[in-house]
């Protein structure tokens, strides 16, 4: 029996939203799910136990950064990502492709490989589909990603089609290179916001029979309405019995819109990055904790939240921490924002089970207010 199984428990009658359970070697991921990002094998400022308390079931680490430092062999020799991070739940690693392709001035690309300069010391490095898989096998995540080409949102049709073709060829090479049966290798659909290119990507990847599929090339600068319309025609191309992962999308409204279109998994740095910049997601809207209005505010950050930041500290104190450059401030807001995202996914799942996903979306939009 496969170590990976995906079960659908409920489907919303008024949308494509669905609730499921994805069984992995390190535990069950209840979907829809949001994965906090631990780029360098750590979610910045957050203990693994705090991630668990916040409700996180699965986290993401970045292949590109870990390949550069400390190196995949070091991670392997230290026992793999789970042991290194002190995290016994499921882990996903991306292939590093997005990071490499964002280095437009530091890379050269052909059909065989991408050659790039390290952003750390300028040394020349290369990545092939085979090496991307090998690195991720050394890191030891439960779910690994094919190397893909992620073009900018405004490239011309010829470059977009070429990226789709290269992504398909590389996906086949990744599948053939995989050796570990305890890792689920996901294919990544590309094609920008072009329906025909998305169809071509699906036509190339689905025969490879991956255990899950990701949608890449969105949230790279296109308007939200274009992202939503792309999901409208892309998600139905994917198998209903496999997990669907929308890469790098993280605004709360985008998570809701993605789930209503049939997406199961998300990741983004937004909750922790915003936290480090003194911005909190709350049931009352965005809160910019540095604002003077919070100086003497004794109320909690969010009265509907039971995280450590909301249970133990006032808005006034949190503001003081940020103005004093105390590290506790970003740590507390990171825990809070991760808790907010996990609660959002949990409550959305409950709404799907009761057939009220679209009502949940309307309520969320009605409750959104400007930042204070």
Buried (B, 14 or more C-beta within 10 A) or exposed (E): EEBBEBEEEBBBEEBBBBBBEBBBBBEBBBBBBBBBBBBEBBBBBBBBEBBEBBBBBBBBBBBBBBBBEBEBEEBBEEEBBBEBBEBEBBBBBBBBBBBBBBBEEBBEBEEEBBBBBBEEEEEEBEBBBBBBBBBBBBBBBBBBBBBBBBBBBEBEEEBBBBBBBBBBBBBBBBBEBBEEEEBBBBBBBBBBBBBEBBBBBBEBBBEBEBBBBBBBBBBBEBEBEBBBBBBBBBBEBBBEEBBBBBBBBBBBEBBBBBBBBBBBBBBBBBBBBBBBEBBBBBEBBBBBBBBEEBEEBEEBBBEEBEBBBBEEBBBBBBBBBBEEEEEBBBBBBBBBBBBBBBBBBBEBBBBBBEBBBBEBBEEBEEEEEEEB
